[in-house]
Every structure is written in structure tokens, then in C-alpha cells.
Amino acid sequence: MINADAALLILKSNPVFDMTIPAKLQTYLSCGCPVLGCVQGICKKLIDENKLGLTTDIISVPEFVKVCKLLMNNRNVLKEYSQIKYY
């Protein structure tokens, strides 16, 4: 994963998931890997407020493609998100 450009996090809308920080998100953050997330709740807040990656509110292919293209076409954004690590 350390060589990955970004890590994928998809959680379907669910009240329990909205209050949960999954272990895989913690792993992504410890590696300094930017997160591409289709998430809501605490995960979305954590990723967005700390500039840990890009998120969409819903599981939507067009929205997800949009955030992927943003990262692919703007390597500076990807680099910025890659430099933030949580231990």
C-alpha cells in the first residue's frame, strides 16, 4: 500500500457506519496514503477537515469518477494529501 497513489474506502449509508472509523481507514492514514472515499458521518468529517483525501456523499459512479479525475489531473493535490500521516 505504501506505493499506492490512493486508498479506497466505501461504506454504504448506515447509522452505525456513520459513527464508525474503520480499521482500514486507520491503516491508510498510518501509511500516509490519500483516501478516496464514498462515505458519510465521522469518516467524511475526518477525511475532509484534515485534508486526508477526497470524498463523495453517496456511492455514485459519476461522483467517484469526478474525484478520481481530480487527483489524477492534479498531482499537487495528491502530493499534499500524501504528506499527511496519522500515527
Contact map, one row per residue, 1 for C-alpha under 8 A:
111100100000000000000000000000101000000000000000000000000000000000000000000000000000000
111100000000000000000000000000111000000000000000000000000000000000000000000000000000000
111110000000000000000000000000000000000000000000000000000000000000000000000000000000000
111111100000000000000000000000001000000000000000000000000000000000000000000000000000000
001111100000000000000000000000001100000000000000000000000000000000000000000001000000000
000111110000000000000000000000001111000000000000000000000000000000000000000000000000000
100111111000000000000000000100001111000000000000000000000000000000000000000000000000000
000001111100000000000000000000000011100000000000000000000000000000000000000000000000000
000000111110000000000000100000000011111000000000000000000000000000000000000000000000000
000000011111000000000000000000000000111000000000000000000010000000000000000000000000000
000000001111100010000000000000000000011100000000000000000000000000000000000000000000000
000000000111110010000000000000000000011000000000000000000110000000000000000000000000000
000000000011111011000000000000000000001100000000000000000100000000000000000000000000000
000000000001111111000000000000000000000000000000000000000000000000000000000000000000000
000000000000111111100000000000000000000000000000000000000000000000000000000000000000000
000000000000011111110000000000000000000000000000000000000000000000000000000000000000000
000000000011111111111000000000000000000010000000000000000000000000000000000000000000000
000000000000111111110000000000000000001111100000000000000000000000000000000000000000000
000000000000001111111000000000000000000011100000000000000000000000000000000000000000000
000000000000000111111100000000000000000001100000000000000000000000000000000000000000000
000000000000000010111110110000000000000001100000000000000000000000000000000000000000000
000000000000000000011111110000000000000000000000000000000000000000000000000000000000000
000000000000000000001111111000000000000000000000000000000000000000000000000000000000000
000000000000000000000111111100000000000000000000000000000000000000000000000000000000000
000000001000000000001111111110000010000000000000000000000000000000000000000000000000000
000000000000000000001111111111000000000000000000000000000000000000000000000000000000010
000000000000000000000011111111100000000000000000000000000000000000000000000000000000000
000000100000000000000001111111111110000000000000000000000000000000000000000000000000000
000000000000000000000000111111111100000000000000000100000000000000000000000000000001111
000000000000000000000000011111111000000000000000000000000000000000000000000000000000111
110000000000000000000000001111111000000000000000000000000000000000000000000000000000110
010000000000000000000000000111111100000000000000000000000000000000000000000000001111110
110111100000000000000000000111111110000000000000000000000000000000000000000000001100100
000011100000000000000000000110011111000000000000000111000000000000000000000001001100000
000001111000000000000000100100001111100000000010000111100000000000000000000000000000000
000001111000000000000000000000000111110000000000000011100000000000110000000000000000000
000000011100000000000000000000000011111000010000000011110000000000000000000000000000000
000000001111000000000000000000000001111100000000000000111111000100000000000000000000000
000000001111100001000000000000000000111110110000000000111110000000000000000000000000000
000000000010100001000000000000000000011111111000000000001100000000000000000000000000000
000000000000000011100000000000000000001111111000000000000000000000000000000000000000000
000000000000000001111000000000000000000111111100000000000000000000000000000000000000000
000000000000000001111000000000000000001111111110000000000000000000000000000000000000000
000000000000000000000000000000000000101111111111000000101000000000000000000000000000000
000000000000000000000000000000000000000111111111100000000000000000000000000000000000000
000000000000000000000000000000000000000001111111110100000000000000000000000000000000000
000000000000000000000000000000000010000000111111111111100000000000000000000000000000000
000000000000000000000000000000000000000000011111111111100000000000000000000000000000000
000000000000000000000000000000000000000000001111111100000000000000000000000000000000000
000000000000000000000000000000000000000000000111111100000000000000000000000000000000000
000000000000000000000000000000000000000000000011111111000000000000000000000000001001000
000000000000000000000000000010000110000000000111111111000000000000000000000000001101000
000000000000000000000000000000000111100000000011001111100000000000000000000000001000000
000000000000000000000000000000000111100000000011001111110000000000100000000000000000000
000000000000000000000000000000000011111000010011000011111000000000100000000000000000000
000000000000000000000000000000000000111000000000000001111111001100100000000000000000000
000000000000000000000000000000000000011100010000000000111110000000000000000000000000000
000000000001100000000000000000000000011100000000000000011111000000000000000000000000000
000000000101000000000000000000000000011000000000000000011111101100000000000000000000000
000000000000000000000000000000000000010000000000000000010111111100000000000000000000000
000000000000000000000000000000000000000000000000000000000011111110000000000000000000000
000000000000000000000000000000000000000000000000000000000001111111000000000000000000000
000000000000000000000000000000000000000000000000000000010011111111100000000000000000000
000000000000000000000000000000000000010000000000000000010011111111110000000000000000000
000000000000000000000000000000000000000000000000000000000000111111111000000000000000000
000000000000000000000000000000000000000000000000000000000000011111111100000000000000000
000000000000000000000000000000000001000000000000000001110000001111111110000000000000000
000000000000000000000000000000000001000000000000000000000000000111111111000000000000000
000000000000000000000000000000000000000000000000000000000000000011111111100000000000000
000000000000000000000000000000000000000000000000000000000000000001111111110000000000000
000000000000000000000000000000000000000000000000000000000000000000111111111011000000000
000000000000000000000000000000000000000000000000000000000000000000011111111001000000000
000000000000000000000000000000000000000000000000000000000000000000001111111000000000000
000000000000000000000000000000000000000000000000000000000000000000000111111111000000000
000000000000000000000000000000000000000000000000000000000000000000000011111111100000000
000000000000000000000000000000000000000000000000000000000000000000000000011111110000000
000000000000000000000000000000000000000000000000000000000000000000000010011111111000000
000010000000000000000000000000000100000000000000000000000000000000000011011111111100000
000000000000000000000000000000000000000000000000000000000000000000000000001111111110000
000000000000000000000000000000000000000000000000000000000000000000000000000111111111000
000000000000000000000000000000011100000000000000001110000000000000000000000011111111000
000000000000000000000000000000011100000000000000000100000000000000000000000001111111100
000000000000000000000000000000010000000000000000000000000000000000000000000000111111100
000000000000000000000000000010010000000000000000001100000000000000000000000000011111110
000000000000000000000000000011111000000000000000000000000000000000000000000000000111111
000000000000000000000000010011110000000000000000000000000000000000000000000000000001111
000000000000000000000000000011000000000000000000000000000000000000000000000000000000111
